[in-house]
């Protein structure tokens, strides 16, 4: 997909539908809760020596995995669920491609 096709696809997304914006805000609020909750679990075990047991270290490893999902997966899946458009990032600093699938669900 070239740059002009990408720009046309971004412009074709309907940002004016209240339902889409409400769904996106709801999904992003869940993402923020996931990130904040797992960060608090990690910080609690890190700063409180009484919480450093083998069981709690297992909980921390699960919190780290869940935190990575909240940071790397949930924002993109929220955009996919609302707009059925996939954002692909080729460089860390810039979005390179936004594409929609050819098939309908």
One Martini backbone bead per residue (centre of mass of N, CA, C, O) as a GRO file, in nm:
protein
  105
    1UNK     BB    1   0.095   0.037   0.025
    2UNK     BB    2   0.070   0.353  -0.037
    3UNK     BB    3   0.046   0.677   0.065
    4UNK     BB    4  -0.224   0.753  -0.078
    5UNK     BB    5  -0.388   0.510   0.022
    6UNK     BB    6  -0.347   0.566   0.321
    7UNK     BB    7  -0.474   0.849   0.328
    8UNK     BB    8  -0.754   0.761   0.219
    9UNK     BB    9  -0.817   0.566   0.453
   10UNK     BB   10  -0.802   0.767   0.685
   11UNK     BB   11  -1.027   0.960   0.564
   12UNK     BB   12  -1.258   0.725   0.563
   13UNK     BB   13  -1.284   0.745   0.847
   14UNK     BB   14  -1.545   0.755   1.095
   15UNK     BB   15  -1.534   1.014   1.351
   16UNK     BB   16  -1.859   1.105   1.395
   17UNK     BB   17  -1.944   0.864   1.546
   18UNK     BB   18  -2.055   0.812   1.860
   19UNK     BB   19  -2.024   0.504   1.891
   20UNK     BB   20  -1.724   0.487   1.814
   21UNK     BB   21  -1.610   0.677   2.030
   22UNK     BB   22  -1.729   0.531   2.276
   23UNK     BB   23  -1.590   0.258   2.223
   24UNK     BB   24  -1.301   0.366   2.223
   25UNK     BB   25  -1.305   0.486   2.510
   26UNK     BB   26  -1.373   0.223   2.654
   27UNK     BB   27  -1.123   0.061   2.558
   28UNK     BB   28  -0.909   0.267   2.664
   29UNK     BB   29  -0.994   0.249   2.962
   30UNK     BB   30  -0.920  -0.048   2.993
   31UNK     BB   31  -0.623  -0.010   2.920
   32UNK     BB   32  -0.554   0.180   3.156
   33UNK     BB   33  -0.632  -0.019   3.380
   34UNK     BB   34  -0.429  -0.236   3.306
   35UNK     BB   35  -0.175  -0.065   3.337
   36UNK     BB   36  -0.218   0.039   3.627
   37UNK     BB   37  -0.261  -0.230   3.778
   38UNK     BB   38   0.009  -0.369   3.698
   39UNK     BB   39   0.194  -0.147   3.806
   40UNK     BB   40   0.104  -0.173   4.103
   41UNK     BB   41   0.192  -0.464   4.145
   42UNK     BB   42   0.491  -0.424   4.082
   43UNK     BB   43   0.545  -0.197   4.292
   44UNK     BB   44   0.457  -0.347   4.549
   45UNK     BB   45   0.677  -0.572   4.530
   46UNK     BB   46   0.926  -0.387   4.504
   47UNK     BB   47   0.872  -0.199   4.779
   48UNK     BB   48   0.783  -0.473   4.934
   49UNK     BB   49   0.944  -0.718   5.108
   50UNK     BB   50   0.701  -0.901   5.209
   51UNK     BB   51   0.610  -0.966   4.893
   52UNK     BB   52   0.878  -1.149   4.842
   53UNK     BB   53   0.770  -1.418   4.691
   54UNK     BB   54   0.719  -1.677   4.488
   55UNK     BB   55   0.423  -1.618   4.433
   56UNK     BB   56   0.455  -1.308   4.373
   57UNK     BB   57   0.653  -1.345   4.135
   58UNK     BB   58   0.443  -1.479   3.959
   59UNK     BB   59   0.249  -1.239   3.957
   60UNK     BB   60   0.453  -1.046   3.827
   61UNK     BB   61   0.488  -1.199   3.562
   62UNK     BB   62   0.191  -1.164   3.483
   63UNK     BB   63   0.190  -0.852   3.494
   64UNK     BB   64   0.400  -0.810   3.273
   65UNK     BB   65   0.247  -0.951   3.048
   66UNK     BB   66  -0.010  -0.773   3.071
   67UNK     BB   67   0.133  -0.504   3.022
   68UNK     BB   68   0.229  -0.570   2.734
   69UNK     BB   69  -0.053  -0.603   2.620
   70UNK     BB   70  -0.152  -0.311   2.696
   71UNK     BB   71   0.077  -0.174   2.512
   72UNK     BB   72   0.085  -0.365   2.228
   73UNK     BB   73  -0.236  -0.457   2.171
   74UNK     BB   74  -0.495  -0.298   2.267
   75UNK     BB   75  -0.485  -0.042   2.085
   76UNK     BB   76  -0.510  -0.199   1.812
   77UNK     BB   77  -0.770  -0.363   1.880
   78UNK     BB   78  -0.953  -0.119   1.920
   79UNK     BB   79  -0.935  -0.011   1.631
   80UNK     BB   80  -1.035  -0.269   1.499
   81UNK     BB   81  -1.318  -0.293   1.638
   82UNK     BB   82  -1.426  -0.012   1.533
   83UNK     BB   83  -1.290   0.020   1.216
   84UNK     BB   84  -1.148  -0.215   1.065
   85UNK     BB   85  -0.843  -0.112   1.120
   86UNK     BB   86  -0.500  -0.145   1.052
   87UNK     BB   87  -0.206  -0.072   1.233
   88UNK     BB   88   0.113  -0.014   1.097
   89UNK     BB   89   0.454  -0.034   1.218
   90UNK     BB   90   0.784   0.046   1.100
   91UNK     BB   91   0.828   0.278   1.298
   92UNK     BB   92   0.836   0.421   1.598
   93UNK     BB   93   0.765   0.731   1.509
   94UNK     BB   94   0.585   0.610   1.257
   95UNK     BB   95   0.318   0.579   1.061
   96UNK     BB   96   0.272   0.382   0.766
   97UNK     BB   97   0.002   0.190   0.794
   98UNK     BB   98  -0.340   0.169   0.683
   99UNK     BB   99  -0.555  -0.118   0.693
  100UNK     BB  100  -0.794  -0.309   0.515
  101UNK     BB  101  -0.974  -0.564   0.463
  102UNK     BB  102  -1.120  -0.751   0.198
  103UNK     BB  103  -1.299  -0.881   0.400
  104UNK     BB  104  -1.605  -0.983   0.543
  105UNK     BB  105  -1.797  -1.049   0.851
   0.00000   0.00000   0.00000
